[in-house]
Amino acid sequence: MKTFFTMLAGFLLISSSVFAQSLNKVEPQQFWETNIQAILNSDLDEVVSQSYFPMTTFEGDWSKKDFINSFDMLFDESILAALSDQSFRDIQAIESSPGEITYMVVIITYTEMEGETYESATILSFKKFDGEWKLYDLDMAG
């Protein structure tokens, strides 16, 4: 009988661990299929609805209008091509404050100029507002 309970406890522990690991994969994948896919589809209305304003950017705070006016420049062909090579497994999940997770998506692009290769990064940061993932910070480097 003792062996039975030990085996049952072990089974439940393993089952709960496997379940917890599967939950950790589901949310990032759903996030990717909605938030990032909207960017890949260049769906301006959807991306705007999935964004938080004022948005913190490399140029200061942007209003919804600022973001809309810059959308095509921000998500040009090179950015979309580099982003399409990624998947939900490339999301960097960071605990930004106790109990608050930030998803960061880093998009690296390369430009050839005068025989030199230059690297630049676009960093998209998302967190939940009222239970919905929103793009709230956009940074560029390089």
N, CA, C and O atoms as CSV, one atom per row, in Angstrom:
chain,resi,resn,atom,element,x,y,z
A,1,MET,N,N,0.822,-1.195,0.000
A,1,MET,CA,C,0.000,0.000,0.000
A,1,MET,C,C,0.864,1.256,0.000
A,1,MET,O,O,0.581,2.221,-0.709
A,2,LYS,N,N,1.934,1.225,0.817
A,2,LYS,CA,C,2.828,2.375,0.888
A,2,LYS,C,C,3.467,2.630,-0.480
A,2,LYS,O,O,3.636,3.778,-0.891
A,3,THR,N,N,3.821,1.546,-1.178
A,3,THR,CA,C,4.414,1.662,-2.508
A,3,THR,C,C,3.424,2.302,-3.473
A,3,THR,O,O,3.805,3.122,-4.308
A,4,PHE,N,N,2.152,1.925,-3.356
A,4,PHE,CA,C,1.118,2.493,-4.214
A,4,PHE,C,C,1.033,4.009,-4.043
A,4,PHE,O,O,1.005,4.740,-5.033
A,5,PHE,N,N,0.990,4.493,-2.791
A,5,PHE,CA,C,0.905,5.931,-2.537
A,5,PHE,C,C,2.164,6.661,-2.990
A,5,PHE,O,O,2.090,7.786,-3.484
A,6,THR,N,N,3.310,6.027,-2.823
A,6,THR,CA,C,4.564,6.630,-3.282
A,6,THR,C,C,4.543,6.770,-4.801
A,6,THR,O,O,4.938,7.799,-5.348
A,7,MET,N,N,4.077,5.718,-5.471
A,7,MET,CA,C,3.992,5.768,-6.931
A,7,MET,C,C,2.958,6.798,-7.382
A,7,MET,O,O,3.190,7.527,-8.347
A,8,LEU,N,N,1.821,6.863,-6.692
A,8,LEU,CA,C,0.789,7.838,-7.023
A,8,LEU,C,C,1.305,9.258,-6.836
A,8,LEU,O,O,1.093,10.119,-7.689
A,9,ALA,N,N,1.986,9.499,-5.714
A,9,ALA,CA,C,2.550,10.828,-5.459
A,9,ALA,C,C,3.568,11.192,-6.537
A,9,ALA,O,O,3.584,12.322,-7.023
A,10,GLY,N,N,4.410,10.239,-6.909
A,10,GLY,CA,C,5.397,10.478,-7.965
A,10,GLY,C,C,4.734,10.785,-9.290
A,10,GLY,O,O,5.156,11.693,-10.007
A,11,PHE,N,N,3.686,10.024,-9.622
A,11,PHE,CA,C,2.950,10.254,-10.862
A,11,PHE,C,C,2.321,11.648,-10.881
A,11,PHE,O,O,2.418,12.363,-11.879
A,12,LEU,N,N,1.678,12.029,-9.778
A,12,LEU,CA,C,1.050,13.349,-9.708
A,12,LEU,C,C,2.083,14.467,-9.810
A,12,LEU,O,O,1.837,15.483,-10.460
A,13,LEU,N,N,3.226,14.285,-9.177
A,13,LEU,CA,C,4.293,15.282,-9.243
A,13,LEU,C,C,4.801,15.435,-10.670
A,13,LEU,O,O,4.968,16.553,-11.158
A,14,ILE,N,N,5.044,14.319,-11.332
A,14,ILE,CA,C,5.519,14.363,-12.717
A,14,ILE,C,C,4.453,14.967,-13.623
A,14,ILE,O,O,4.766,15.787,-14.486
A,15,SER,N,N,3.195,14.570,-13.434
A,15,SER,CA,C,2.102,15.095,-14.257
A,15,SER,C,C,1.963,16.596,-14.096
A,15,SER,O,O,1.796,17.312,-15.083
A,16,SER,N,N,2.030,17.086,-12.858
A,16,SER,CA,C,1.886,18.528,-12.642
A,16,SER,C,C,3.070,19.279,-13.225
A,16,SER,O,O,2.905,20.389,-13.731
A,17,SER,N,N,4.251,18.700,-13.165
A,17,SER,CA,C,5.431,19.338,-13.741
A,17,SER,C,C,5.306,19.425,-15.259
A,17,SER,O,O,5.601,20.464,-15.849
A,18,VAL,N,N,4.874,18.346,-15.886
A,18,VAL,CA,C,4.691,18.337,-17.340
A,18,VAL,C,C,3.614,19.341,-17.729
A,18,VAL,O,O,3.773,20.065,-18.712
A,19,PHE,N,N,2.511,19.397,-16.968
A,19,PHE,CA,C,1.436,20.343,-17.242
A,19,PHE,C,C,1.933,21.777,-17.124
A,19,PHE,O,O,1.628,22.606,-17.982
A,20,ALA,N,N,2.691,22.084,-16.078
A,20,ALA,CA,C,3.217,23.439,-15.888
A,20,ALA,C,C,4.139,23.822,-17.034
A,20,ALA,O,O,4.103,24.960,-17.503
A,21,GLN,N,N,4.963,22.889,-17.490
A,21,GLN,CA,C,5.855,23.190,-18.604
A,21,GLN,C,C,5.064,23.444,-19.879
A,21,GLN,O,O,5.429,24.314,-20.670
A,22,SER,N,N,3.986,22.696,-20.088
A,22,SER,CA,C,3.190,22.904,-21.299
A,22,SER,C,C,2.473,24.248,-21.249
A,22,SER,O,O,2.300,24.889,-22.286
A,23,LEU,N,N,2.051,24.688,-20.059
A,23,LEU,CA,C,1.424,26.001,-19.936
A,23,LEU,C,C,2.398,27.108,-20.298
A,23,LEU,O,O,2.008,28.096,-20.920
A,24,ASN,N,N,3.644,26.958,-19.923
A,24,ASN,CA,C,4.640,27.978,-20.214
A,24,ASN,C,C,4.883,28.136,-21.704
A,24,ASN,O,O,5.334,29.195,-22.139
A,25,LYS,N,N,4.596,27.114,-22.496
A,25,LYS,CA,C,4.795,27.185,-23.937
A,25,LYS,C,C,3.559,27.705,-24.655
A,25,LYS,O,O,3.671,28.299,-25.727
A,26,VAL,N,N,2.390,27.492,-24.082
A,26,VAL,CA,C,1.150,27.868,-24.745
A,26,VAL,C,C,1.017,29.382,-24.845
A,26,VAL,O,O,0.717,29.897,-25.922
A,27,GLU,N,N,1.232,30.103,-23.753
A,27,GLU,CA,C,1.020,31.554,-23.795
A,27,GLU,C,C,1.965,32.256,-24.762
A,27,GLU,O,O,1.500,33.085,-25.545
A,28,PRO,N,N,3.270,31.970,-24.751
A,28,PRO,CA,C,4.136,32.632,-25.738
A,28,PRO,C,C,3.742,32.301,-27.181
A,28,PRO,O,O,3.835,33.154,-28.064
A,29,GLN,N,N,3.311,31.080,-27.413
A,29,GLN,CA,C,2.909,30.704,-28.768
A,29,GLN,C,C,1.647,31.456,-29.183
A,29,GLN,O,O,1.557,31.930,-30.315
A,30,GLN,N,N,0.677,31.571,-28.283
A,30,GLN,CA,C,-0.539,32.332,-28.584
A,30,GLN,C,C,-0.212,33.804,-28.795
A,30,GLN,O,O,-0.757,34.448,-29.691
A,31,PHE,N,N,0.682,34.332,-27.962
A,31,PHE,CA,C,1.128,35.718,-28.109
A,31,PHE,C,C,1.713,35.922,-29.505
A,31,PHE,O,O,1.386,36.893,-30.188
A,32,TRP,N,N,2.577,35.005,-29.920
A,32,TRP,CA,C,3.233,35.124,-31.227
A,32,TRP,C,C,2.196,35.091,-32.352
A,32,TRP,O,O,2.261,35.875,-33.299
A,33,GLU,N,N,1.245,34.172,-32.226
A,33,GLU,CA,C,0.242,33.995,-33.278
A,33,GLU,C,C,-0.717,35.176,-33.391
A,33,GLU,O,O,-1.367,35.343,-34.423
A,34,THR,N,N,-0.813,35.986,-32.361
A,34,THR,CA,C,-1.694,37.155,-32.441
A,34,THR,C,C,-0.880,38.436,-32.607
A,34,THR,O,O,-0.978,39.102,-33.637
A,35,ASN,N,N,-0.086,38.780,-31.614
A,35,ASN,CA,C,0.622,40.060,-31.631
A,35,ASN,C,C,1.686,40.146,-32.725
A,35,ASN,O,O,1.710,41.106,-33.496
A,36,ILE,N,N,2.555,39.157,-32.792
A,36,ILE,CA,C,3.645,39.221,-33.772
A,36,ILE,C,C,3.118,38.959,-35.178
A,36,ILE,O,O,3.585,39.574,-36.137
A,37,GLN,N,N,2.163,38.064,-35.308
A,37,GLN,CA,C,1.602,37.792,-36.633
A,37,GLN,C,C,0.942,39.039,-37.211
A,37,GLN,O,O,0.997,39.250,-38.423
A,38,ALA,N,N,0.325,39.862,-36.385
A,38,ALA,CA,C,-0.270,41.114,-36.867
A,38,ALA,C,C,0.805,42.022,-37.462
A,38,ALA,O,O,0.575,42.676,-38.480
A,39,ILE,N,N,1.977,42.063,-36.828
A,39,ILE,CA,C,3.092,42.852,-37.370
A,39,ILE,C,C,3.548,42.249,-38.691
A,39,ILE,O,O,3.729,42.971,-39.672
A,40,LEU,N,N,3.735,40.931,-38.726
A,40,LEU,CA,C,4.178,40.265,-39.956
A,40,LEU,C,C,3.192,40.469,-41.104
A,40,LEU,O,O,3.592,40.529,-42.267
A,41,ASN,N,N,1.911,40.576,-40.779
A,41,ASN,CA,C,0.878,40.814,-41.788
A,41,ASN,C,C,0.759,42.292,-42.153
A,41,ASN,O,O,-0.038,42.654,-43.019
A,42,SER,N,N,1.543,43.144,-41.498
A,42,SER,CA,C,1.462,44.604,-41.686
A,42,SER,C,C,0.035,45.097,-41.478
A,42,SER,O,O,-0.431,45.991,-42.186
A,43,ASP,N,N,-0.648,44.513,-40.510
A,43,ASP,CA,C,-2.032,44.867,-40.193
A,43,ASP,C,C,-2.020,46.035,-39.207
A,43,ASP,O,O,-2.057,45.842,-37.992
A,44,LEU,N,N,-1.968,47.228,-39.747
A,44,LEU,CA,C,-1.837,48.439,-38.937
A,44,LEU,C,C,-2.922,48.535,-37.873
A,44,LEU,O,O,-2.620,48.795,-36.708
A,45,ASP,N,N,-4.170,48.332,-38.250
A,45,ASP,CA,C,-5.267,48.460,-37.283
A,45,ASP,C,C,-5.116,47.477,-36.129
A,45,ASP,O,O,-5.333,47.832,-34.971
A,46,GLU,N,N,-4.741,46.239,-36.451
A,46,GLU,CA,C,-4.584,45.221,-35.408
A,46,GLU,C,C,-3.396,45.547,-34.504
A,46,GLU,O,O,-3.491,45.420,-33.283
A,47,VAL,N,N,-2.283,45.963,-35.097
A,47,VAL,CA,C,-1.101,46.300,-34.293
A,47,VAL,C,C,-1.409,47.489,-33.387
A,47,VAL,O,O,-1.008,47.494,-32.223
A,48,VAL,N,N,-2.107,48.484,-33.898
A,48,VAL,CA,C,-2.479,49.645,-33.078
A,48,VAL,C,C,-3.371,49.202,-31.924
A,48,VAL,O,O,-3.201,49.673,-30.799
A,49,SER,N,N,-4.320,48.303,-32.184
A,49,SER,CA,C,-5.213,47.838,-31.109
A,49,SER,C,C,-4.453,47.021,-30.068
A,49,SER,O,O,-4.910,46.881,-28.934
A,50,GLN,N,N,-3.289,46.478,-30.450
A,50,GLN,CA,C,-2.473,45.679,-29.545
A,50,GLN,C,C,-1.294,46.492,-29.003
A,50,GLN,O,O,-0.278,45.930,-28.594
A,51,SER,N,N,-1.439,47.802,-29.006
A,51,SER,CA,C,-0.372,48.686,-28.518
A,51,SER,C,C,-0.899,49.578,-27.408
A,51,SER,O,O,-2.089,49.882,-27.339
A,52,TYR,N,N,0.014,49.988,-26.542
A,52,TYR,CA,C,-0.323,50.856,-25.412
A,52,TYR,C,C,0.253,52.241,-25.690
A,52,TYR,O,O,1.420,52.375,-26.058
A,53,PHE,N,N,-0.569,53.261,-25.511
A,53,PHE,CA,C,-0.138,54.645,-25.740
A,53,PHE,C,C,-0.361,55.479,-24.493
A,53,PHE,O,O,-1.327,55.250,-23.766
A,54,PRO,N,N,0.518,56.448,-24.229
A,54,PRO,CA,C,1.691,56.788,-25.035
A,54,PRO,C,C,2.720,55.667,-24.969
A,54,PRO,O,O,2.946,55.067,-23.918
A,55,MET,N,N,3.338,55.402,-26.113
A,55,MET,CA,C,4.340,54.347,-26.237
A,55,MET,C,C,5.724,54.947,-26.029
A,55,MET,O,O,6.057,55.981,-26.607
A,56,THR,N,N,6.521,54.291,-25.203
A,56,THR,CA,C,7.901,54.717,-24.998
A,56,THR,C,C,8.712,54.257,-26.203
A,56,THR,O,O,8.660,53.086,-26.581
A,57,THR,N,N,9.465,55.181,-26.809
A,57,THR,CA,C,10.271,54.827,-27.978
A,57,THR,C,C,11.656,55.449,-27.870
A,57,THR,O,O,11.959,56.188,-26.933
A,58,PHE,N,N,12.477,55.131,-28.849
A,58,PHE,CA,C,13.827,55.679,-28.942
A,58,PHE,C,C,13.807,57.188,-29.168
A,58,PHE,O,O,14.837,57.841,-29.000
A,59,GLU,N,N,12.670,57.753,-29.541
A,59,GLU,CA,C,12.527,59.196,-29.755
A,59,GLU,C,C,11.687,59.870,-28.669
A,59,GLU,O,O,11.285,61.023,-28.832
A,60,GLY,N,N,11.422,59.183,-27.584
A,60,GLY,CA,C,10.553,59.725,-26.539
A,60,GLY,C,C,9.181,59.080,-26.614
A,60,GLY,O,O,9.014,58.052,-27.271
A,61,ASP,N,N,8.211,59.663,-25.958
A,61,ASP,CA,C,6.859,59.100,-25.945
A,61,ASP,C,C,6.136,59.417,-27.250
A,61,ASP,O,O,6.158,60.549,-27.735
A,62,TRP,N,N,5.498,58.393,-27.804
A,62,TRP,CA,C,4.731,58.556,-29.035
A,62,TRP,C,C,3.248,58.397,-28.747
A,62,TRP,O,O,2.834,57.556,-27.949
A,63,SER,N,N,2.467,59.220,-29.415
A,63,SER,CA,C,1.016,59.068,-29.398
A,63,SER,C,C,0.633,58.000,-30.430
A,63,SER,O,O,1.477,57.516,-31.183
A,64,LYS,N,N,-0.629,57.653,-30.447
A,64,LYS,CA,C,-1.124,56.710,-31.450
A,64,LYS,C,C,-0.850,57.256,-32.856
A,64,LYS,O,O,-0.455,56.508,-33.751
A,65,LYS,N,N,-1.060,58.548,-33.040
A,65,LYS,CA,C,-0.833,59.180,-34.351
A,65,LYS,C,C,0.637,59.082,-34.758
A,65,LYS,O,O,0.941,58.778,-35.911
A,66,ASP,N,N,1.553,59.338,-33.818
A,66,ASP,CA,C,2.991,59.223,-34.113
A,66,ASP,C,C,3.327,57.807,-34.580
A,66,ASP,O,O,4.057,57.619,-35.554
A,67,PHE,N,N,2.789,56.823,-33.877
A,67,PHE,CA,C,3.054,55.423,-34.212
A,67,PHE,C,C,2.517,55.089,-35.600
A,67,PHE,O,O,3.212,54.472,-36.407
A,68,ILE,N,N,1.294,55.493,-35.874
A,68,ILE,CA,C,0.683,55.227,-37.183
A,68,ILE,C,C,1.514,55.862,-38.292
A,68,ILE,O,O,1.758,55.233,-39.322
A,69,ASN,N,N,1.948,57.101,-38.089
A,69,ASN,CA,C,2.743,57.801,-39.105
A,69,ASN,C,C,4.107,57.149,-39.334
A,69,ASN,O,O,4.690,57.310,-40.406
A,70,SER,N,N,4.619,56.426,-38.358
A,70,SER,CA,C,5.947,55.801,-38.458
A,70,SER,C,C,5.891,54.306,-38.759
A,70,SER,O,O,6.934,53.672,-38.920
A,71,PHE,N,N,4.713,53.747,-38.837
A,71,PHE,CA,C,4.553,52.293,-38.947
A,71,PHE,C,C,5.345,51.686,-40.105
A,71,PHE,O,O,6.084,50.722,-39.905
A,72,ASP,N,N,5.201,52.235,-41.310
A,72,ASP,CA,C,5.875,51.666,-42.482
A,72,ASP,C,C,7.387,51.772,-42.381
A,72,ASP,O,O,8.101,50.902,-42.880
A,73,MET,N,N,7.882,52.814,-41.749
A,73,MET,CA,C,9.324,52.963,-41.551
A,73,MET,C,C,9.822,51.972,-40.496
A,73,MET,O,O,10.888,51.377,-40.654
A,74,LEU,N,N,9.059,51.798,-39.436
A,74,LEU,CA,C,9.453,50.887,-38.356
A,74,LEU,C,C,9.477,49.436,-38.809
A,74,LEU,O,O,10.400,48.689,-38.485
A,75,PHE,N,N,8.469,49.051,-39.549
A,75,PHE,CA,C,8.312,47.657,-39.955
A,75,PHE,C,C,8.484,47.536,-41.469
A,75,PHE,O,O,7.581,47.113,-42.192
A,76,ASP,N,N,9.684,47.926,-41.921
A,76,ASP,CA,C,9.993,47.843,-43.349
A,76,ASP,C,C,10.308,46.397,-43.743
A,76,ASP,O,O,10.252,45.493,-42.910
A,77,GLU,N,N,10.637,46.191,-45.020
A,77,GLU,CA,C,10.871,44.835,-45.530
A,77,GLU,C,C,11.977,44.100,-44.783
A,77,GLU,O,O,11.854,42.904,-44.520
A,78,SER,N,N,13.057,44.799,-44.436
A,78,SER,CA,C,14.178,44.124,-43.764
A,78,SER,C,C,13.781,43.664,-42.361
A,78,SER,O,O,14.176,42.582,-41.926
A,79,ILE,N,N,13.008,44.477,-41.659
A,79,ILE,CA,C,12.540,44.106,-40.317
A,79,ILE,C,C,11.579,42.920,-40.411
A,79,ILE,O,O,11.693,41.959,-39.651
A,80,LEU,N,N,10.642,42.995,-41.342
A,80,LEU,CA,C,9.664,41.911,-41.483
A,80,LEU,C,C,10.336,40.601,-41.895
A,80,LEU,O,O,9.946,39.532,-41.427
A,81,ALA,N,N,11.342,40.681,-42.768
A,81,ALA,CA,C,12.060,39.466,-43.181
A,81,ALA,C,C,12.801,38.849,-41.995
A,81,ALA,O,O,12.752,37.636,-41.791
A,82,ALA,N,N,13.485,39.683,-41.219
A,82,ALA,CA,C,14.221,39.174,-40.050
A,82,ALA,C,C,13.258,38.619,-39.000
A,82,ALA,O,O,13.539,37.591,-38.383
A,83,LEU,N,N,12.134,39.286,-38.795
A,83,LEU,CA,C,11.146,38.824,-37.819
A,83,LEU,C,C,10.515,37.504,-38.264
A,83,LEU,O,O,10.231,36.637,-37.438
A,84,SER,N,N,10.300,37.357,-39.561
A,84,SER,CA,C,9.670,36.121,-40.056
A,84,SER,C,C,10.583,34.905,-39.894
A,84,SER,O,O,10.112,33.768,-39.936
A,85,ASP,N,N,11.884,35.137,-39.710
A,85,ASP,CA,C,12.825,34.036,-39.463
A,85,ASP,C,C,12.809,33.577,-38.007
A,85,ASP,O,O,13.471,32.599,-37.659
A,86,GLN,N,N,12.063,34.272,-37.159
A,86,GLN,CA,C,12.008,33.931,-35.743
A,86,GLN,C,C,10.717,33.175,-35.427
A,86,GLN,O,O,9.836,33.021,-36.273
A,87,SER,N,N,10.640,32.709,-34.179
A,87,SER,CA,C,9.426,32.044,-33.705
A,87,SER,C,C,9.206,32.423,-32.242
A,87,SER,O,O,9.990,33.170,-31.656
A,88,PHE,N,N,8.139,31.904,-31.669
A,88,PHE,CA,C,7.841,32.199,-30.267
A,88,PHE,C,C,8.959,31.742,-29.343
A,88,PHE,O,O,9.062,32.228,-28.217
A,89,ARG,N,N,9.788,30.829,-29.793
A,89,ARG,CA,C,10.908,30.355,-28.968
A,89,ARG,C,C,11.993,31.422,-28.798
A,89,ARG,O,O,12.856,31.301,-27.928
A,90,ASP,N,N,11.948,32.467,-29.630
A,90,ASP,CA,C,12.935,33.544,-29.549
A,90,ASP,C,C,12.520,34.664,-28.596
A,90,ASP,O,O,13.281,35.608,-28.382
A,91,ILE,N,N,11.334,34.567,-28.029
A,91,ILE,CA,C,10.867,35.581,-27.079
A,91,ILE,C,C,11.724,35.522,-25.823
A,91,ILE,O,O,12.009,34.446,-25.299
A,92,GLN,N,N,12.125,36.685,-25.352
A,92,GLN,CA,C,12.824,36.771,-24.072
A,92,GLN,C,C,11.803,37.214,-23.032
A,92,GLN,O,O,11.303,38.337,-23.085
A,93,ALA,N,N,11.498,36.338,-22.097
A,93,ALA,CA,C,10.543,36.650,-21.030
A,93,ALA,C,C,11.321,37.103,-19.811
A,93,ALA,O,O,12.186,36.384,-19.311
A,94,ILE,N,N,11.010,38.299,-19.333
A,94,ILE,CA,C,11.729,38.899,-18.213
A,94,ILE,C,C,10.717,39.294,-17.146
A,94,ILE,O,O,9.675,39.872,-17.457
A,95,GLU,N,N,11.018,38.986,-15.899
A,95,GLU,CA,C,10.157,39.444,-14.807
A,95,GLU,C,C,10.559,40.883,-14.509
A,95,GLU,O,O,11.547,41.130,-13.816
A,96,SER,N,N,9.783,41.836,-15.039
A,96,SER,CA,C,10.122,43.251,-14.914
A,96,SER,C,C,9.850,43.797,-13.521
A,96,SER,O,O,10.517,44.734,-13.081
A,97,SER,N,N,8.897,43.231,-12.837
A,97,SER,CA,C,8.631,43.517,-11.429
A,97,SER,C,C,7.945,42.271,-10.879
A,97,SER,O,O,7.482,41.439,-11.659
A,98,PRO,N,N,7.866,42.121,-9.564
A,98,PRO,CA,C,7.291,40.887,-9.017
A,98,PRO,C,C,5.919,40.572,-9.623
A,98,PRO,O,O,4.973,41.351,-9.503
A,99,GLY,N,N,5.840,39.423,-10.268
A,99,GLY,CA,C,4.586,38.983,-10.858
A,99,GLY,C,C,4.268,39.582,-12.213
A,99,GLY,O,O,3.241,39.243,-12.802
A,100,GLU,N,N,5.122,40.469,-12.730
A,100,GLU,CA,C,4.866,41.107,-14.025
A,100,GLU,C,C,5.918,40.654,-15.031
A,100,GLU,O,O,7.117,40.842,-14.825
A,101,ILE,N,N,5.453,40.063,-16.109
A,101,ILE,CA,C,6.348,39.545,-17.142
A,101,ILE,C,C,6.353,40.503,-18.326
A,101,ILE,O,O,5.306,40.997,-18.744
A,102,THR,N,N,7.532,40.757,-18.857
A,102,THR,CA,C,7.696,41.509,-20.097
A,102,THR,C,C,8.243,40.551,-21.144
A,102,THR,O,O,9.207,39.827,-20.895
A,103,TYR,N,N,7.620,40.554,-22.311
A,103,TYR,CA,C,8.148,39.802,-23.451
A,103,TYR,C,C,8.938,40.780,-24.309
A,103,TYR,O,O,8.443,41.845,-24.677
A,104,MET,N,N,10.165,40.402,-24.619
A,104,MET,CA,C,10.987,41.210,-25.517
A,104,MET,C,C,11.266,40.400,-26.776
A,104,MET,O,O,11.637,39.228,-26.716
A,105,VAL,N,N,11.078,41.052,-27.912
A,105,VAL,CA,C,11.393,40.450,-29.202
A,105,VAL,C,C,12.467,41.331,-29.826
A,105,VAL,O,O,12.242,42.512,-30.088
A,106,VAL,N,N,13.631,40.743,-30.060
A,106,VAL,CA,C,14.769,41.479,-30.613
A,106,VAL,C,C,14.929,41.072,-32.074
A,106,VAL,O,O,15.077,39.893,-32.394
A,107,ILE,N,N,14.897,42.069,-32.947
A,107,ILE,CA,C,15.000,41.827,-34.384
A,107,ILE,C,C,16.328,42.415,-34.859
A,107,ILE,O,O,16.542,43.625,-34.783
A,108,ILE,N,N,17.208,41.558,-35.344
A,108,ILE,CA,C,18.527,41.987,-35.809
A,108,ILE,C,C,18.514,42.059,-37.335
A,108,ILE,O,O,18.091,41.121,-38.010
A,109,THR,N,N,18.984,43.185,-37.865
A,109,THR,CA,C,19.122,43.332,-39.314
A,109,THR,C,C,20.548,43.753,-39.638
A,109,THR,O,O,21.270,44.273,-38.787
A,110,TYR,N,N,20.935,43.517,-40.891
A,110,TYR,CA,C,22.289,43.831,-41.346
A,110,TYR,C,C,22.206,44.690,-42.599
A,110,TYR,O,O,21.377,44.448,-43.476
A,111,THR,N,N,23.077,45.701,-42.674
A,111,THR,CA,C,23.130,46.594,-43.819
A,111,THR,C,C,24.561,46.660,-44.326
A,111,THR,O,O,25.496,46.825,-43.543
A,112,GLU,N,N,24.732,46.532,-45.637
A,112,GLU,CA,C,26.052,46.665,-46.266
A,112,GLU,C,C,26.207,48.098,-46.757
A,112,GLU,O,O,25.363,48.612,-47.492
A,113,MET,N,N,27.301,48.737,-46.338
A,113,MET,CA,C,27.603,50.094,-46.798
A,113,MET,C,C,29.104,50.214,-46.998
A,113,MET,O,O,29.888,50.002,-46.073
A,114,GLU,N,N,29.491,50.560,-48.229
A,114,GLU,CA,C,30.896,50.784,-48.551
A,114,GLU,C,C,31.782,49.623,-48.100
A,114,GLU,O,O,32.849,49.836,-47.525
A,115,GLY,N,N,31.336,48.406,-48.362
A,115,GLY,CA,C,32.118,47.228,-48.024
A,115,GLY,C,C,32.078,46.818,-46.560
A,115,GLY,O,O,32.723,45.841,-46.178
A,116,GLU,N,N,31.348,47.529,-45.751
A,116,GLU,CA,C,31.220,47.221,-44.323
A,116,GLU,C,C,29.812,46.695,-44.042
A,116,GLU,O,O,28.839,47.109,-44.673
A,117,THR,N,N,29.727,45.787,-43.094
A,117,THR,CA,C,28.429,45.278,-42.655
A,117,THR,C,C,28.091,45.894,-41.305
A,117,THR,O,O,28.865,45.813,-40.351
A,118,TYR,N,N,26.926,46.506,-41.252
A,118,TYR,CA,C,26.467,47.138,-40.015
A,118,TYR,C,C,25.263,46.372,-39.482
A,118,TYR,O,O,24.375,45.964,-40.230
A,119,GLU,N,N,25.261,46.193,-38.178
A,119,GLU,CA,C,24.188,45.473,-37.500
A,119,GLU,C,C,23.334,46.478,-36.741
A,119,GLU,O,O,23.852,47.408,-36.123
A,120,SER,N,N,22.038,46.285,-36.791
A,120,SER,CA,C,21.153,47.117,-35.974
A,120,SER,C,C,20.071,46.229,-35.365
A,120,SER,O,O,19.790,45.135,-35.854
A,121,ALA,N,N,19.484,46.722,-34.303
A,121,ALA,CA,C,18.463,45.951,-33.591
A,121,ALA,C,C,17.226,46.806,-33.361
A,121,ALA,O,O,17.314,47.989,-33.035
A,122,THR,N,N,16.094,46.186,-33.536
A,122,THR,CA,C,14.816,46.767,-33.147
A,122,THR,C,C,14.309,45.898,-32.006
A,122,THR,O,O,14.217,44.677,-32.134
A,123,ILE,N,N,13.984,46.535,-30.896
A,123,ILE,CA,C,13.575,45.802,-29.696
A,123,ILE,C,C,12.131,46.171,-29.370
A,123,ILE,O,O,11.816,47.323,-29.074
A,124,LEU,N,N,11.270,45.171,-29.431
A,124,LEU,CA,C,9.853,45.353,-29.126
A,124,LEU,C,C,9.584,44.777,-27.746
A,124,LEU,O,O,9.904,43.619,-27.479
A,125,SER,N,N,9.000,45.577,-26.875
A,125,SER,CA,C,8.684,45.119,-25.514
A,125,SER,C,C,7.173,45.132,-25.317
A,125,SER,O,O,6.494,46.110,-25.629
A,126,PHE,N,N,6.672,44.028,-24.796
A,126,PHE,CA,C,5.242,43.839,-24.574
A,126,PHE,C,C,5.005,43.465,-23.118
A,126,PHE,O,O,5.801,42.746,-22.514
A,127,LYS,N,N,3.908,43.958,-22.563
A,127,LYS,CA,C,3.450,43.475,-21.265
A,127,LYS,C,C,1.934,43.535,-21.252
A,127,LYS,O,O,1.307,44.111,-22.142
A,128,LYS,N,N,1.364,42.932,-20.235
A,128,LYS,CA,C,-0.093,42.863,-20.167
A,128,LYS,C,C,-0.674,44.122,-19.530
A,128,LYS,O,O,-0.222,44.592,-18.485
A,129,PHE,N,N,-1.686,44.641,-20.200
A,129,PHE,CA,C,-2.508,45.729,-19.683
A,129,PHE,C,C,-3.936,45.202,-19.710
A,129,PHE,O,O,-4.447,44.835,-20.768
A,130,ASP,N,N,-4.578,45.166,-18.553
A,130,ASP,CA,C,-5.940,44.629,-18.442
A,130,ASP,C,C,-6.045,43.236,-19.077
A,130,ASP,O,O,-7.023,42.921,-19.754
A,131,GLY,N,N,-5.016,42.413,-18.843
A,131,GLY,CA,C,-5.039,41.031,-19.299
A,131,GLY,C,C,-4.684,40.805,-20.760
A,131,GLY,O,O,-4.699,39.666,-21.226
A,132,GLU,N,N,-4.364,41.867,-21.490
A,132,GLU,CA,C,-4.036,41.745,-22.915
A,132,GLU,C,C,-2.599,42.181,-23.165
A,132,GLU,O,O,-2.157,43.202,-22.640
A,133,TRP,N,N,-1.860,41.397,-23.977
A,133,TRP,CA,C,-0.493,41.769,-24.335
A,133,TRP,C,C,-0.515,42.993,-25.229
A,133,TRP,O,O,-1.240,43.042,-26.223
A,134,LYS,N,N,0.295,43.990,-24.861
A,134,LYS,CA,C,0.369,45.236,-25.631
A,134,LYS,C,C,1.828,45.610,-25.862
A,134,LYS,O,O,2.670,45.460,-24.976
A,135,LEU,N,N,2.111,46.096,-27.060
A,135,LEU,CA,C,3.410,46.685,-27.361
A,135,LEU,C,C,3.446,48.031,-26.655
A,135,LEU,O,O,2.618,48.900,-26.932
A,136,TYR,N,N,4.395,48.210,-25.748
A,136,TYR,CA,C,4.432,49.462,-24.991
A,136,TYR,C,C,5.770,50.183,-25.092
A,136,TYR,O,O,5.877,51.349,-24.712
A,137,ASP,N,N,6.787,49.502,-25.599
A,137,ASP,CA,C,8.115,50.108,-25.684
A,137,ASP,C,C,8.778,49.629,-26.965
A,137,ASP,O,O,8.785,48.437,-27.273
A,138,LEU,N,N,9.333,50.576,-27.702
A,138,LEU,CA,C,9.985,50.265,-28.960
A,138,LEU,C,C,11.327,50.970,-28.968
A,138,LEU,O,O,11.396,52.192,-28.837
A,139,ASP,N,N,12.387,50.204,-29.119
A,139,ASP,CA,C,13.725,50.796,-29.084
A,139,ASP,C,C,14.512,50.338,-30.299
A,139,ASP,O,O,14.241,49.283,-30.871
A,140,MET,N,N,15.482,51.139,-30.679
A,140,MET,CA,C,16.366,50.799,-31.792
A,140,MET,C,C,17.794,51.068,-31.374
A,140,MET,O,O,18.080,52.011,-30.636
A,141,ALA,N,N,18.691,50.216,-31.861
A,141,ALA,CA,C,20.113,50.390,-31.558
A,141,ALA,C,C,20.915,50.032,-32.801
A,141,ALA,O,O,20.535,49.159,-33.581
A,142,GLY,N,N,22.030,50.725,-32.963
A,142,GLY,CA,C,22.938,50.400,-34.061
A,142,GLY,C,C,22.832,51.310,-35.229
A,142,GLY,O,O,23.548,51.134,-36.215
